[in-house]
């Protein structure tokens, strides 16, 4: 008489597969809804935390199922393996966000000029819902930025402002950054010989003379008058951008100042939600400046 052995079934393994599949579907659905739909970022963060929690639970149940398979030969090995595959993406996403949250400073606003950051033309405002943050950027926040991102500095280019401005706009468009507002003169401080002249009829001796003789002035100090002077002799561009995969929204402002025969470029980037930007603001600013350096290769200065 043949003896038939009935293998036990691991309920944990079967449950892990269902929970793992749910976590993956939830993570992908909310990412798509946020990137291409109208899902607000705070809800995206909340639902991704839920997805990561479900993925962690699925991985734990899968481990129990694999242990049962090893110890008693219980059925459920394939279900546990499927659960681990499903849970891999939400777990990896959660681990990545946690690592950056723990290792990077809790700031949401970075600037290449931490002492006198460019002022917003229109201060960004978004309903934080449950992602609360400090409204004002404090000097302590700027100190954290300097410690975490010492390489994030402005750029000086040997060239007229209008030439650099053209490159700034071009690189912004290539980087997927949308400029929504601007202020300032596009051709301030131009050399007299570069300006179009109005020759006087019958007077060849003064045909090439400029209409306005520029008066050289020293570099202004950082006070209200200096800000006014720089505003006249510079251009400010403000806009928005989004990250490629998650579609997180960031605001940026680019300030160009013409100083002597050079143009100095500063950029400020801020996330719209939460106190912690996970390092995305600095990455956006750094990538933009690298692309601008490449566009203006050969005229960058210290």
C-alpha positions as CSV (number, residue, x, y, z in Angstrom):
1,X,0.0,0.0,0.0
2,X,1.5,3.3,-1.1
3,X,1.9,6.0,1.5
4,X,0.9,9.5,0.4
5,X,2.4,12.5,2.2
6,X,0.4,15.7,2.3
7,X,2.6,18.8,2.2
8,X,1.6,21.6,4.5
9,X,0.7,24.9,2.9
10,X,2.3,28.2,4.0
11,X,-0.4,30.8,4.4
12,X,2.3,33.4,5.0
13,X,3.8,32.8,1.6
14,X,0.4,33.1,-0.2
15,X,-0.5,36.2,1.7
16,X,2.9,37.7,0.9
17,X,2.3,37.4,-2.8
18,X,-1.0,39.2,-2.6
19,X,0.4,42.0,-0.4
20,X,3.5,42.4,-2.6
21,X,1.4,42.7,-5.8
22,X,-0.7,45.3,-4.1
23,X,2.3,47.3,-3.0
24,X,3.7,47.4,-6.5
25,X,0.4,48.3,-8.2
26,X,-0.2,51.0,-5.6
27,X,3.3,52.5,-6.1
28,X,3.1,52.6,-9.9
29,X,-0.5,53.9,-9.9
30,X,0.2,56.9,-7.6
31,X,3.4,57.7,-9.5
32,X,1.5,57.8,-12.8
33,X,-1.3,59.8,-11.2
34,X,1.2,62.3,-9.9
35,X,3.3,62.5,-13.0
36,X,0.5,62.8,-15.5
37,X,-2.6,63.5,-13.4
38,X,-3.6,65.9,-10.7
39,X,-2.5,64.0,-7.6
40,X,-0.9,66.4,-5.1
41,X,2.6,65.7,-3.9
42,X,1.7,65.3,-0.2
43,X,-0.7,62.5,-1.2
44,X,2.0,61.0,-3.4
45,X,4.4,60.9,-0.5
46,X,1.7,59.4,1.9
47,X,0.7,56.7,-0.6
48,X,4.3,55.8,-1.4
49,X,4.9,55.3,2.3
50,X,1.9,53.0,2.5
51,X,3.2,51.1,-0.5
52,X,6.7,50.7,1.0
53,X,5.1,49.5,4.3
54,X,3.1,46.9,2.5
55,X,6.2,45.8,0.6
56,X,8.1,45.5,3.8
57,X,5.2,43.3,5.3
58,X,5.2,41.2,2.1
59,X,9.0,40.6,2.4
60,X,8.6,39.6,6.0
61,X,5.8,37.1,5.2
62,X,7.8,35.8,2.3
63,X,10.7,35.1,4.6
64,X,8.4,33.2,6.9
65,X,7.1,31.2,3.9
66,X,10.7,30.4,2.8
67,X,11.6,29.3,6.3
68,X,8.6,27.0,6.3
69,X,9.7,25.5,3.0
70,X,13.1,24.9,4.3
71,X,12.1,23.4,7.7
72,X,8.9,21.4,6.8
73,X,8.8,21.4,3.0
74,X,5.6,23.6,3.1
75,X,4.2,24.7,-0.2
76,X,4.6,28.4,-1.1
77,X,8.1,28.8,-2.3
78,X,7.1,30.2,-5.7
79,X,4.5,32.5,-4.0
80,X,7.2,33.8,-1.7
81,X,9.6,34.4,-4.5
82,X,6.9,36.3,-6.5
83,X,6.3,38.4,-3.4
84,X,9.9,39.4,-3.1
85,X,10.0,40.4,-6.8
86,X,6.8,42.5,-6.5
87,X,8.1,44.2,-3.3
88,X,11.5,45.0,-4.7
89,X,10.6,48.3,-6.4
90,X,8.5,49.8,-3.6
91,X,11.2,48.7,-1.1
92,X,14.0,50.1,-3.2
93,X,12.2,53.4,-3.6
94,X,11.5,53.6,0.2
95,X,15.1,52.7,1.0
96,X,16.4,55.4,-1.3
97,X,14.2,58.1,0.1
98,X,15.0,57.0,3.7
99,X,18.8,57.1,3.0
100,X,18.7,60.6,1.6
101,X,16.4,61.8,4.3
102,X,18.7,60.6,7.0
103,X,22.0,61.7,5.4
104,X,21.2,65.0,3.8
105,X,20.2,68.2,5.6
106,X,16.5,69.0,6.2
107,X,16.4,72.0,3.8
108,X,14.1,72.7,0.8
109,X,15.8,75.8,-0.6
110,X,19.3,76.2,-2.0
111,X,21.1,79.1,-3.6
112,X,24.5,79.6,-5.2
113,X,24.6,82.9,-3.3
114,X,23.8,81.9,0.3
115,X,24.5,85.4,1.7
116,X,22.3,87.3,-0.7
117,X,20.1,84.8,-2.4
118,X,18.1,86.0,-5.4
119,X,14.6,87.3,-4.4
120,X,11.6,85.7,-5.9
121,X,9.7,87.8,-8.4
122,X,6.5,86.1,-7.2
123,X,7.0,84.1,-4.0
124,X,5.9,80.5,-4.6
125,X,3.1,79.2,-2.5
126,X,1.6,75.7,-2.3
127,X,-0.9,74.1,0.1
128,X,1.4,71.9,2.2
129,X,-1.5,69.7,3.5
130,X,0.3,67.5,5.9
131,X,3.9,68.2,4.8
132,X,4.6,71.1,7.0
133,X,7.8,73.3,6.8
134,X,9.4,76.5,8.0
135,X,8.2,79.4,5.9
136,X,11.4,81.4,6.2
137,X,14.8,80.2,5.1
138,X,17.1,80.9,8.0
139,X,20.9,81.5,8.1
140,X,21.2,78.1,9.8
141,X,19.6,76.5,6.7
142,X,22.2,78.2,4.5
143,X,24.9,76.9,6.8
144,X,23.6,73.4,6.3
145,X,23.6,74.0,2.6
146,X,27.2,75.1,2.6
147,X,28.2,72.1,4.6
148,X,26.3,69.6,2.4
149,X,26.9,71.2,-1.0
150,X,30.2,73.2,-0.9
151,X,30.6,72.9,-4.7
152,X,27.3,74.7,-5.4
153,X,28.6,78.2,-6.4
154,X,27.7,80.8,-8.9
155,X,29.4,81.2,-12.3
156,X,31.3,84.1,-13.8
157,X,31.5,84.3,-17.6
158,X,33.7,86.5,-19.7
159,X,31.1,88.0,-21.9
160,X,28.3,90.5,-22.3
161,X,25.0,89.9,-20.5
162,X,22.9,89.5,-23.6
163,X,25.1,86.7,-24.9
164,X,25.0,84.8,-21.5
165,X,21.3,85.5,-21.2
166,X,20.7,83.8,-24.6
167,X,22.6,80.7,-23.3
168,X,20.7,80.8,-20.0
169,X,17.4,80.6,-21.8
170,X,18.6,78.0,-24.2
171,X,19.9,75.7,-21.5
172,X,16.7,76.2,-19.4
173,X,14.6,75.1,-22.3
174,X,16.8,72.1,-23.0
175,X,16.6,71.1,-19.3
176,X,12.9,71.1,-19.3
177,X,12.7,74.3,-17.2
178,X,9.8,76.7,-18.0
179,X,10.5,80.4,-17.5
180,X,7.3,82.1,-16.3
181,X,8.5,85.6,-15.3
182,X,11.4,87.9,-15.9
183,X,12.6,91.3,-14.9
184,X,15.5,93.6,-15.8
185,X,17.0,95.0,-19.0
186,X,18.3,92.5,-21.5
187,X,21.1,94.7,-22.6
188,X,22.5,96.6,-19.7
189,X,26.1,97.8,-19.4
190,X,26.9,97.0,-23.0
191,X,30.2,98.4,-24.3
192,X,29.7,101.6,-26.3
193,X,31.3,100.1,-29.4
194,X,28.7,97.3,-29.3
195,X,25.8,99.7,-29.3
196,X,24.1,100.7,-32.5
197,X,25.1,104.3,-33.3
198,X,23.2,107.1,-35.0
199,X,25.5,108.9,-37.4
200,X,25.0,112.6,-37.8
201,X,24.5,113.6,-41.4
202,X,27.5,115.5,-42.8
203,X,29.6,114.9,-39.6
204,X,32.0,112.0,-40.3
205,X,34.2,112.9,-37.3
206,X,31.5,111.9,-34.8
207,X,29.7,109.3,-36.8
208,X,30.9,106.5,-34.6
209,X,30.4,108.2,-31.2
210,X,28.0,106.5,-28.8
211,X,24.8,108.3,-27.8
212,X,25.5,107.7,-24.1
213,X,28.8,107.8,-22.4
214,X,28.9,105.2,-19.6
215,X,30.2,106.3,-16.2
216,X,32.2,103.6,-14.5
217,X,31.1,102.9,-10.9
218,X,32.6,100.8,-8.2
219,X,31.1,97.4,-7.2
220,X,28.2,98.3,-4.8
221,X,28.0,97.0,-1.3
222,X,25.1,94.7,-0.2
223,X,22.6,97.2,0.8
224,X,19.2,98.5,-0.5
225,X,20.9,100.9,-2.9
226,X,23.2,98.2,-4.2
227,X,20.2,95.9,-4.8
228,X,18.6,98.7,-6.8
229,X,21.7,99.2,-8.9
230,X,22.1,95.5,-9.5
231,X,18.4,95.3,-10.5
232,X,19.0,97.9,-13.2
233,X,22.2,96.3,-14.4
234,X,20.9,92.7,-14.5
235,X,18.2,90.3,-15.4
236,X,16.2,87.9,-13.3
237,X,14.3,84.9,-14.6
238,X,11.9,82.8,-12.6
239,X,10.2,79.6,-13.5
240,X,9.3,76.0,-12.7
241,X,10.6,72.5,-13.4
242,X,9.8,68.9,-12.6
243,X,11.8,65.8,-11.9
244,X,11.8,63.3,-14.7
245,X,10.4,60.2,-13.0
246,X,8.3,61.3,-10.1
247,X,7.4,64.7,-11.5
248,X,8.1,66.5,-8.3
249,X,7.7,70.3,-8.8
250,X,10.4,72.8,-8.1
251,X,10.6,76.6,-8.4
252,X,13.8,78.3,-9.6
253,X,15.1,81.8,-10.1
254,X,18.2,82.7,-12.1
255,X,19.9,86.0,-11.6
256,X,22.4,87.5,-14.1
257,X,24.5,90.6,-13.2
258,X,26.9,92.4,-15.5
259,X,30.0,93.4,-13.7
260,X,32.8,95.2,-15.6
261,X,33.2,93.0,-18.7
262,X,31.9,89.8,-17.1
263,X,28.5,88.3,-16.3
264,X,27.8,86.6,-13.0
265,X,25.1,83.9,-12.9
266,X,23.4,82.7,-9.7
267,X,20.6,80.2,-9.4
268,X,18.1,79.4,-6.5
269,X,16.0,76.3,-6.5
270,X,13.3,75.4,-3.9
271,X,10.9,72.4,-3.6
272,X,7.2,73.2,-3.3
273,X,6.4,70.8,-0.5
274,X,7.9,69.7,2.8
275,X,10.9,70.7,4.8
276,X,13.2,68.1,3.2
277,X,13.9,68.1,-0.6
278,X,16.0,64.9,-0.4
279,X,18.8,66.7,-2.3
280,X,16.8,67.3,-5.5
281,X,17.1,71.1,-5.3
282,X,20.9,71.0,-5.2
283,X,20.9,68.4,-8.0
284,X,18.7,70.5,-10.2
285,X,20.9,73.6,-9.7
286,X,24.2,71.7,-10.2
287,X,23.0,70.0,-13.3
288,X,21.8,73.3,-14.8
289,X,25.1,75.0,-14.1
290,X,27.1,72.2,-15.6
291,X,24.9,72.4,-18.8
292,X,25.4,76.2,-18.8
293,X,29.2,75.7,-18.5
294,X,29.1,73.3,-21.5
295,X,27.0,75.8,-23.5
296,X,29.4,78.7,-22.7
297,X,32.5,76.6,-22.9
298,X,35.6,78.7,-23.2
299,X,34.2,81.9,-21.6
300,X,33.7,80.7,-18.0
301,X,35.8,82.5,-15.4
302,X,36.5,82.2,-11.7
